[in-house]
Amino acid sequence: MQKFCLALDLKNDSDLIAEYIEFHKNVWPEIQHSILDSGIINLEIYNVADRLFMIIEANSDFSFEEKTKRDAENPKVQEWETLMWQFQKVLPQAKTGEKWLLMDKIFELK
């Protein structure tokens, strides 16, 4: 099992944030299938103000490169991503084309 944590910001507009949250109460079935088909077992998104935090738990075969490739070939995923982009903004340190940024684990209580 692999675990990844990622961050992304939303546009700082309370109406847009509320709308983004509403979309995530009913994520399209095609998007859910594409997530599961990629090897992701569990995916959670948390929100505070305009910051998003995603936790992904995936099987050992999962790779971001393969997921990105498959998403690029899936018209429904591209439609969802275009729709979500109206709410999202990249973090200042993101490189061109990056959206969600992988976070580094800096502590674990054992």
N, C-alpha and C positions, 0 to 999 in steps of 0.2 A: 504494500500500500504506500502510495506517495501522497504527500500533503503540500499544498501550495497556498500562499496568501498573496493577494494582489490588491492594489489600491487604484482608485480613479476618483476624480471630482465631478460633481454636477455643476451646472451653471447656477450661480447663487441667486435663484429666483424661487420664492416659496411656491408659486403656482406650478412652475415646471417640475420642481422636486415632488410635489404632491402627485402630479400626473405620472411621473416616472415610477413612483411607488405603486400607483394604481395598475400600470401596465404589468408590474411584476407580481401582482396578485393573481393574474391570469396569463402567464407566459404561454405563448402559442405552443400547441402540441408538437409541431415540427421542430421548434427550438429545443424543447425538452428531449425529443428523440435524438437530435444531433448531439446534444451533450452526452447522453447515455451511450450512444453509439461510438463516441470517441474514447470511451474507457473511463469516463468520470463516473464515480459511484455516488458521490454526494457533492452538492454545490450550494453554498449559502452566501447571500449578500446581506451585509449590514450597512446601516446608514446613520450618520450623525451630521446634522446641518447639511453642508454640501459635499461631504466626504463619503465615499463608498469603500467598503472593505469586503473582499470576496475570499472565501475559504473553499478550496477544491480538494476533495479526496478522490484519488484515482488509482486504477489498477497499475501494475508494474509495466504494462505495455503502453501506457498513455504518454504522448509527447505533444508539446505545444506546436511543434513544427507540423506534425501530421494533422492536428486539429485545425490549424490555420489554413492548411492546404484544402482540407475537406470543406471548411466553411466558405472558402473562396469559390468553390464549385457548386455551392448550394444556394439557389436563388432565394429561398425563403429565409435562410440565415442572413443573406445580404440585405434583404428587405427589412428584417428586424434590426440589423446593425445600423442601417440608414435611419430608421425611425428613432432608435435610441440615441443616435448621434446628436439629435436636436436638443437633448437634455444634458449631454455629457461634455466635459472639457478635459483635456489632458493635463497631467501634472506638469509643472514647469520644466522638470528635468527629463521629460520624455523625448525620445528621438523621433524623427520624422516617421510617421506610420505607426508609432506605438500608441496604444490606448491604455488598457489595464497594465500596470507595472507590477512586476513580481517583487515582493518584499523579501528582505533578508531576515531570517530568524535571529534574534539577538539574545534571547533568553528562553529557557525551558526549566520549569520546576520539576525536579525528579525526586 
